[in-house]
Amino acid sequence: MKDEVKVLAIESSCDETAAAVVVNGRNVKSNIISTQIPIHTLYGGVVPEIASRAHIERINQVITQAIAESGYTLSDMDAICVTKGPGLVGALLVGVAEAKAIAFATKKPLVGVHHIEGHISANFIQHPDLEPPFLCLVVSGGHTHLVRVKDYGAYDLIGATVDDAAGEAFDKVARAIGLGYPGGPKIEKKALEGDPAAIPFPRAKVSDRPYDFSFSGLKSAVLNYLNAMKMKGEAVNEADVAASFQAAVVDALVSHAMMAVDEFGEDKIALAGGVASNGTFRGAMEKACKEKGIGFYCPSPVLCTDNAAMIGAAGYYAYMRGVRDDYSLNAVPNLKLV
């Protein structure tokens, strides 16, 4: 067995064009991210066709830079790993086509990676001592998943959103109160000026599925509140709305996670996904974990948002399990974790 297994990883599922070189799943030699946020800000959200075009324009240069910064060459790589889904189909196809071309040209193994598995695996980079089993709460623009990580590549999905993902709700509420895109960081910043107890927004429960999430009702409650204030001719305190909305989301996420800790007896919980970079959420989860005496893990903010290092981590463990894809590998926009 080789001492060092080196993978080139490519991520293009949404609006970040990213490439990384990762050794043995946890040692990141380079992690290059080209964000498209300035482009999509003009439109108030991600425009799929524009995202695909931007990936095409940037992907070669991002990969070239990732290899150069790693200190290795393309021929040193043991595998080419790429996000195959879920995500925007056009965006995914750019990365998949690129990875297939590189794998074909270099005769290297090709490994397709699940984007959510990548987010979970970001914790392995940040915390070299972390090993399964553990609980993981994946919270991003498109996903809100409560997952039991039983082993590398082995998952139980115990809860998911039945409507809007948490990050999606952040974007929609930010737009409604005039903060713009991207919503998550803007709401978090505005909330620092407000009172999280000012407005009693609802904490939704899905009656027959205790671990599932629902944020659509909360989003509607915010919109109804804004409309009511407008009709009464009263000024809206944007900071209070942002803080109260954020508190409702964080309460739901933390309470579900702690309920799962009690039921399943796990002694470690990790966060993952773009919303995991939210300081209020991280702080609330850390406090709850401390009160229960369980381990708390979270990637640094750059590893929470979409990046290729996390795909390299997940790809390494898939490669070591013998996962290999042929050139029929395709993008799967609605790919399920389990």
N, C-alpha and C positions, 0 to 999 in steps of 0.2 A: 504493500500500500504506500502511495506517495505521502510524504510528510506534508506537502502543500498542494491543495487542490484550488486552482485559480479559475474563477468564472468571470466572464464579461456579461453584465446584466443591462438590459434595455427596458425602459418604462415609457409608454406613450398613451396611457389609457384615457387621459382627459386633456388638461391644458399645461402639463409640464413635459418637456422633452428631456429625458434623463438617461445617463449611462454611468456605469460604475464598474470598478474591478474589485472583487471581494475574494479574500483568501480564507479557506476553511470556514466559511459561513459567518464569521464574526469579525474578521480583520479587514477593514475597509481601506483600500489603497488609493482609491479616488472615487469621488461622488459628484458628478457634474449635473447641474440642473439648469435648464433654460426655461424660465417661466414665461407664460403668455398672458399673465394677468393684465399688463398695460393695454394689450390689444382688446381683450374682452371687456375691460372696464368701460370702454366706449359704448358697449351695447347692454350693460347691466347684467351680464352673465355670459356663460360660455356658448359661443356659436359653433356648432359641430364642424361645419364645412371650413370655417376659418381655422379652427384648431388643427384639422387634418393637414391643411396646406402649410401651416406654420411648422408642424412636425416634419414634413417633407423637406422644408427649407433648412432645418436646423440639425437633423438627426446625424448626418455624417460628421459634422464638425464637433458635435457633443461627444460622439464615440471616439473620434480621433483624440480629443482633449483628455478623455477619461483614460485611454490607453497610455498616452504620453505622461500624464501625471502619476500613473501607477508605478512607473519604472520598469514595466514589463513590455513585451511585444504581443501582438495578436497571436503569434505562433506559440507563445507561452501558455495560452489559455487552455484549460481542460474541457470547458463547455461554454456554450452560448445560451444564456437564459433570457427569456423575454416574457413580459406580461401578455397573456392570451385573453384575459377577461377577468371580471366584467369591466365595462367602460363604454365609451363612445366607439361604435364599430369602425368608423373611418379612421379615428385616431389610433385605435388598436392595430388596425391593418398596416399602418406605416411601420410600427415597431416589429410586428410579426414578419412582414416581408423583408425588412432589413436583417433581422436575425437569421431568417432562412437563407438569405443570400450570403451572409458571412459564414454560416455553418457549412454551406455547400462549397464555398470557395476555399475554406481552410480545412475541410473534412473533420470538423469538430462536432461532437454531439450537441444536439439541440434539445433544450428543456423548456417547455411552456409552463408558466407560473401563474397561479391564481393571485389576483391583485390583493384580495383581503388576506390571504396567507402571507403575502409580502408585508402588509401592515403589521400583522401579528409578529412576524419574524424580526421586525425592526427592534423589538425588545432584546433579541439575542445579541444584536450589535452593541446596544447601549449597556446591557448587563451581561457580561461574559459568564457570570456564575448562574444565570437563570436556565433552568431545565424544566421540561414538562414533568408532571402535569401542573396546570394552573388555569385560572379563569382569565378570560380576556374580553374587555369591553371595547369593541371597534366602533368608533364614532367619526363619521366623515360626511362629506357633502352628499354622497349617494347611499350611505349605508349606516345602519345602527344595529349592530349584532352583539349579542352576549353569547360567548363561545367557551365551551370547555375544551381546552387544549390537552388532549389525553397523551399525545406523543407527537413527535415530528411528523407532520402530514396527516395526523389523525384527530378529527374534530367532532364535537357534538354541538350543534346549533341549538341552544336552549331558549333563545329569545331573539326577536327581530322586530323592526318597525312594521306596522300594518299599513302605514300611509307615508307621510313625509319622513325623510331621514332628518336627524337633528341638524346637520349642517345646512340642509335645504331650508329648514325652518328659519335658521339664522339669516340666510340670504334673503328670504322673502320678507321677514320682519324688518331687516335693515333697509330694504327698498321702500317699505311702507312708511317708515319714519324719516326717510330722506337721507339715509347715511350712504347709500350706494353700495357698490360691489368692490371687493368681496366682503360679504356680510359679517362673517365670524370675527375677524380682527377688529372691525369697526364697531360692532356691538360691544365687544369686550372692552375696548377703550372708552366708549361712551358710558358704559355701565359703571365705570370707576367714579363717575361724577354723580351717580344716582343712588336712590334708596331701593334696595332689593325687596323691601317689604311694603313699598308704596302702593302697589296695585295687586290685588289678590287673584292673579291669573291661575287657571286650573292646572292640576297635576293629573293627567289622564291615566286611567287604568283600563286595561283590556280584560273584561270581567272573567272570561273562561280561560284566559291564557296569561297567567300572572307575570311571566317574564317578557312578554311582548311590549313594545313601545308604541305610542301614538302621539304625534306632535301636530297633526292637522287641526285638532280642536283648539289647541293652545294658540296656533297661528291665527285661527279664526277669531278667537277671543281678543287677541291684540288688535286685529283689524276692526272688530266691532267697537272696541274701546276708542280707537282713533276716530271712527265715524261718529260715535256718540258725542265725543268732545267737540268735533267740528260742527255738528248740528246744534249744539248748545252754545257755540261761539266761544268756547273756552280754550285757553292756550294749552298746548300739550307739552309736558315736561319730558323731552326726548330721553334724557338721562334716566329718569325714573322708569320709563317704559322699557328701555334697554336692560336696566338692572333687574327689574321685576320679571321680564321675559327670561333672561339668562338664568335667574334663580330657579324658575319653574323647570327649565330644561335640566339643569344640574341636579335638582332634587329628584327628578324622575330617574335620571341615569344612576345616581348614587344609590337610591333606595332599591332599585331593581338588582343592582350588583350585590349589595349587602344581603338581600334576601337570598340570592343564589349561593353566596358564601355560607350562609346558615344551613341551607338545605343540602348542599353537596359536600360541605366540610373541607373545602379547599383552603390551604393556608397561604396562597399567593394569588394576587390579582394584578393584571397588567392592563394598561390603556394602549390604544392604538388609533390611528387615523387622524385627519386634520384637526378635528375638534379637540383632540387630546392635547393640542398645543395651547388651549385656553387655560390661562392661569387660575381662574376661579374654579373651574372644573377639576384641575389637577389638585388644587389645594383642598377642595372639599373631599375628594376621593382619598387623598393621603390622610386627612384627619379621620375619616371613617375607618380606614384600615388600621390606623394606630389605635383607635378605640377598641377594635376587635382583636388587636394583637396579631395581625397577619401582614405578610410581606406586600409591599406596594412597588410596582415597577412601571416606568413610563419612559418612552424614548425622548431624546432632546427634540425641540420643536422642528428642526430641519429634517429629522427622521419621522416625524408625525405626518407631515404633508407628503405628497407623492414624490418619490425619489427612486433611483435605481439600486441603491445599496440594499434596501429592504428586499428587492426582487432577487438580488444576488444571494442574500442570506437564505431566503426560501428556496431558491434554485439550487443552492449547494446541497441542502438536505434532501431535496427531490433527486438530485443527481446521485447522491450517495445511496439512496434507496433503489437506484436502478431505473429511474424514470428517464425515458428517451422518447423524443418525438421525431416523426419523419417529416418530409417536406409537404405533407398534406395538412400540417398544423394550420389552424385557422383562428381568426378572432371570434370570440363568443361573447357578445355584449351583455348577455344576462346570465353568465356562468354562475352556478350555485356553488357554495363552499362545500356543502355536503348533500 
